[in-house]
Amino acid sequence: YNTKAMIFDSTRAEAFVQVGLYFYERAEWKKAIPFFQAASVLKKPDHGFNSDSSYTWLPLDYLSICLDRIGDYYSSINTVMKIMPISPEKPRLKKNLQWLIDQL
């Protein structure tokens, strides 16, 4: 994986999401979590190209799945609840939320 973009500009959520996805796609949930967490707190820059979803719901969506995969259902539920109002994936999130509740 390439972290040069994060080193060059650590204010860009897109770079953190991409590195998180590298680990996510390899089912390395614990390694992916810090990158999605970092992306989720970055503010969208006023200049340059940026992906709206990387600064709103996308990193939290992946984070919730990673937390689920490591068995941290409470944190996953809390994360899903944060993104529910802003995500275009509401039907899937509702199903995920019900599944998570059933795991408790």
C-alpha atoms as an extended CHARMM CRD file, in Angstrom:
* protein
*
       104  EXT
         1         1  TYR       CA              0.0000000000        0.0000000000        0.0000000000  PROA      1               0.0000000000
         2         2  ASN       CA              1.0920000000        3.5090000000       -0.6530000000  PROA      2               0.0000000000
         3         3  THR       CA              1.0170000000        6.0980000000        2.1070000000  PROA      3               0.0000000000
         4         4  LYS       CA              2.7770000000        8.8510000000        0.1510000000  PROA      4               0.0000000000
         5         5  ALA       CA             -0.4630000000       10.7910000000       -0.3280000000  PROA      5               0.0000000000
         6         6  MET       CA             -1.0470000000       10.8730000000        3.4290000000  PROA      6               0.0000000000
         7         7  ILE       CA              2.5060000000       12.0560000000        4.0290000000  PROA      7               0.0000000000
         8         8  PHE       CA              2.2040000000       14.7130000000        1.3310000000  PROA      8               0.0000000000
         9         9  ASP       CA             -1.1190000000       16.0420000000        2.6420000000  PROA      9               0.0000000000
        10        10  SER       CA             -2.4730000000       14.5000000000        5.8270000000  PROA      10              0.0000000000
        11        11  THR       CA             -5.6320000000       16.6020000000        5.6210000000  PROA      11              0.0000000000
        12        12  ARG       CA             -7.1130000000       14.5670000000        2.7500000000  PROA      12              0.0000000000
        13        13  ALA       CA             -9.5970000000       11.9020000000        3.7890000000  PROA      13              0.0000000000
        14        14  GLU       CA             -9.4080000000       10.2680000000        0.3650000000  PROA      14              0.0000000000
        15        15  ALA       CA             -5.8720000000        9.0230000000        1.0660000000  PROA      15              0.0000000000
        16        16  PHE       CA             -6.8490000000        7.5600000000        4.4360000000  PROA      16              0.0000000000
        17        17  VAL       CA             -9.8840000000        5.8610000000        2.8930000000  PROA      17              0.0000000000
        18        18  GLN       CA             -7.7360000000        4.3090000000        0.1680000000  PROA      18              0.0000000000
        19        19  VAL       CA             -5.2300000000        2.8740000000        2.6370000000  PROA      19              0.0000000000
        20        20  GLY       CA             -8.1070000000        1.6510000000        4.7970000000  PROA      20              0.0000000000
        21        21  LEU       CA             -9.5940000000       -0.0460000000        1.7480000000  PROA      21              0.0000000000
        22        22  TYR       CA             -6.2800000000       -1.7770000000        1.0900000000  PROA      22              0.0000000000
        23        23  PHE       CA             -6.5510000000       -3.5220000000        4.4610000000  PROA      23              0.0000000000
        24        24  TYR       CA            -10.3320000000       -3.9120000000        4.2480000000  PROA      24              0.0000000000
        25        25  GLU       CA            -10.0990000000       -5.8260000000        0.9800000000  PROA      25              0.0000000000
        26        26  ARG       CA             -7.6020000000       -8.1860000000        2.6370000000  PROA      26              0.0000000000
        27        27  ALA       CA             -9.8810000000       -8.6920000000        5.6580000000  PROA      27              0.0000000000
        28        28  GLU       CA             -7.2750000000       -7.0620000000        7.9040000000  PROA      28              0.0000000000
        29        29  TRP       CA             -9.9390000000       -5.3090000000        9.9460000000  PROA      29              0.0000000000
        30        30  LYS       CA             -7.7850000000       -4.1200000000       12.8400000000  PROA      30              0.0000000000
        31        31  LYS       CA             -5.2980000000       -2.5510000000       10.4320000000  PROA      31              0.0000000000
        32        32  ALA       CA             -8.0520000000       -0.8210000000        8.4510000000  PROA      32              0.0000000000
        33        33  ILE       CA             -9.8040000000        0.7080000000       11.4750000000  PROA      33              0.0000000000
        34        34  PRO       CA             -7.3290000000        3.5320000000       12.2700000000  PROA      34              0.0000000000
        35        35  PHE       CA             -7.3780000000        4.7510000000        8.6660000000  PROA      35              0.0000000000
        36        36  PHE       CA            -11.1750000000        4.9040000000        8.5150000000  PROA      36              0.0000000000
        37        37  GLN       CA            -11.2460000000        6.5720000000       11.9350000000  PROA      37              0.0000000000
        38        38  ALA       CA             -8.7520000000        9.1930000000       10.7810000000  PROA      38              0.0000000000
        39        39  ALA       CA            -10.6820000000        9.8660000000        7.5700000000  PROA      39              0.0000000000
        40        40  SER       CA            -13.9250000000       10.2410000000        9.4930000000  PROA      40              0.0000000000
        41        41  VAL       CA            -12.7210000000       13.2440000000       11.5120000000  PROA      41              0.0000000000
        42        42  LEU       CA            -11.0820000000       15.2460000000        8.7260000000  PROA      42              0.0000000000
        43        43  LYS       CA            -12.8170000000       18.3770000000        7.4990000000  PROA      43              0.0000000000
        44        44  LYS       CA            -13.5200000000       18.7490000000        3.7990000000  PROA      44              0.0000000000
        45        45  PRO       CA            -10.9780000000       21.1730000000        2.2690000000  PROA      45              0.0000000000
        46        46  ASP       CA            -12.1510000000       24.3500000000        0.5990000000  PROA      46              0.0000000000
        47        47  HSD       CA             -9.8210000000       23.8820000000       -2.3590000000  PROA      47              0.0000000000
        48        48  GLY       CA             -8.8380000000       21.2140000000       -4.8600000000  PROA      48              0.0000000000
        49        49  PHE       CA            -10.5630000000       18.0310000000       -5.8670000000  PROA      49              0.0000000000
        50        50  ASN       CA            -12.3280000000       16.1710000000       -3.0960000000  PROA      50              0.0000000000
        51        51  SER       CA            -14.7830000000       13.3530000000       -2.7520000000  PROA      51              0.0000000000
        52        52  ASP       CA            -17.7790000000       14.3920000000       -0.6440000000  PROA      52              0.0000000000
        53        53  SER       CA            -18.3970000000       10.8240000000        0.5230000000  PROA      53              0.0000000000
        54        54  SER       CA            -14.8580000000       10.5540000000        1.9220000000  PROA      54              0.0000000000
        55        55  TYR       CA            -15.6240000000       13.4200000000        4.2920000000  PROA      55              0.0000000000
        56        56  THR       CA            -19.0870000000       12.2910000000        5.3220000000  PROA      56              0.0000000000
        57        57  TRP       CA            -20.5070000000        8.7740000000        5.4050000000  PROA      57              0.0000000000
        58        58  LEU       CA            -18.0350000000        6.5280000000        3.5230000000  PROA      58              0.0000000000
        59        59  PRO       CA            -15.2230000000        6.0890000000        6.0850000000  PROA      59              0.0000000000
        60        60  LEU       CA            -17.7740000000        5.5790000000        8.8540000000  PROA      60              0.0000000000
        61        61  ASP       CA            -19.5880000000        2.9720000000        6.7880000000  PROA      61              0.0000000000
        62        62  TYR       CA            -16.4050000000        0.9510000000        6.3130000000  PROA      62              0.0000000000
        63        63  LEU       CA            -15.4580000000        1.5420000000        9.9390000000  PROA      63              0.0000000000
        64        64  SER       CA            -18.7560000000        0.0880000000       11.1350000000  PROA      64              0.0000000000
        65        65  ILE       CA            -18.1630000000       -3.0500000000        9.0790000000  PROA      65              0.0000000000
        66        66  CYS       CA            -14.6070000000       -3.4400000000       10.4030000000  PROA      66              0.0000000000
        67        67  LEU       CA            -15.8180000000       -3.0330000000       13.9780000000  PROA      67              0.0000000000
        68        68  ASP       CA            -18.4710000000       -5.6690000000       13.3550000000  PROA      68              0.0000000000
        69        69  ARG       CA            -15.8920000000       -8.0700000000       11.9380000000  PROA      69              0.0000000000
        70        70  ILE       CA            -13.7480000000       -7.8420000000       15.0720000000  PROA      70              0.0000000000
        71        71  GLY       CA            -16.8060000000       -8.3840000000       17.2720000000  PROA      71              0.0000000000
        72        72  ASP       CA            -17.1250000000       -4.8470000000       18.6260000000  PROA      72              0.0000000000
        73        73  TYR       CA            -20.8660000000       -4.7060000000       18.0110000000  PROA      73              0.0000000000
        74        74  TYR       CA            -21.5980000000       -1.7820000000       20.3320000000  PROA      74              0.0000000000
        75        75  SER       CA            -19.0730000000        0.4660000000       18.5760000000  PROA      75              0.0000000000
        76        76  SER       CA            -20.3430000000       -0.7060000000       15.2100000000  PROA      76              0.0000000000
        77        77  ILE       CA            -23.9320000000        0.1450000000       16.1920000000  PROA      77              0.0000000000
        78        78  ASN       CA            -22.8520000000        3.5870000000       17.4140000000  PROA      78              0.0000000000
        79        79  THR       CA            -21.0350000000        4.1960000000       14.1500000000  PROA      79              0.0000000000
        80        80  VAL       CA            -24.0360000000        3.1330000000       12.0730000000  PROA      80              0.0000000000
        81        81  MET       CA            -26.2260000000        5.4850000000       14.1040000000  PROA      81              0.0000000000
        82        82  LYS       CA            -23.8630000000        8.3890000000       13.3250000000  PROA      82              0.0000000000
        83        83  ILE       CA            -24.0650000000        7.8480000000        9.5880000000  PROA      83              0.0000000000
        84        84  MET       CA            -27.7330000000        6.9110000000        9.2780000000  PROA      84              0.0000000000
        85        85  PRO       CA            -28.8850000000       10.5460000000        8.7860000000  PROA      85              0.0000000000
        86        86  ILE       CA            -26.2710000000       11.3220000000        6.1110000000  PROA      86              0.0000000000
        87        87  SER       CA            -25.7980000000        8.0780000000        4.1860000000  PROA      87              0.0000000000
        88        88  PRO       CA            -27.4220000000        7.2320000000        0.8610000000  PROA      88              0.0000000000
        89        89  GLU       CA            -27.2080000000        3.5720000000        1.9540000000  PROA      89              0.0000000000
        90        90  LYS       CA            -30.0830000000        3.7220000000        4.4580000000  PROA      90              0.0000000000
        91        91  PRO       CA            -31.8110000000        0.4190000000        3.4800000000  PROA      91              0.0000000000
        92        92  ARG       CA            -28.5530000000       -1.5310000000        3.7920000000  PROA      92              0.0000000000
        93        93  LEU       CA            -27.6430000000        0.2610000000        7.0230000000  PROA      93              0.0000000000
        94        94  LYS       CA            -31.0170000000       -0.6190000000        8.5400000000  PROA      94              0.0000000000
        95        95  LYS       CA            -30.4180000000       -4.2890000000        7.7270000000  PROA      95              0.0000000000
        96        96  ASN       CA            -26.8920000000       -4.0820000000        9.1240000000  PROA      96              0.0000000000
        97        97  LEU       CA            -28.1900000000       -2.4230000000       12.2750000000  PROA      97              0.0000000000
        98        98  GLN       CA            -30.7520000000       -5.1700000000       12.8420000000  PROA      98              0.0000000000
        99        99  TRP       CA            -28.0580000000       -7.8090000000       12.3050000000  PROA      99              0.0000000000
       100       100  LEU       CA            -25.7570000000       -6.0730000000       14.7850000000  PROA      100             0.0000000000
       101       101  ILE       CA            -28.4940000000       -5.8600000000       17.4080000000  PROA      101             0.0000000000
       102       102  ASP       CA            -29.1610000000       -9.5750000000       16.9540000000  PROA      102             0.0000000000
       103       103  GLN       CA            -25.4900000000      -10.2610000000       17.7460000000  PROA      103             0.0000000000
       104       104  LEU       CA            -25.7610000000       -8.7310000000       21.2300000000  PROA      104             0.0000000000
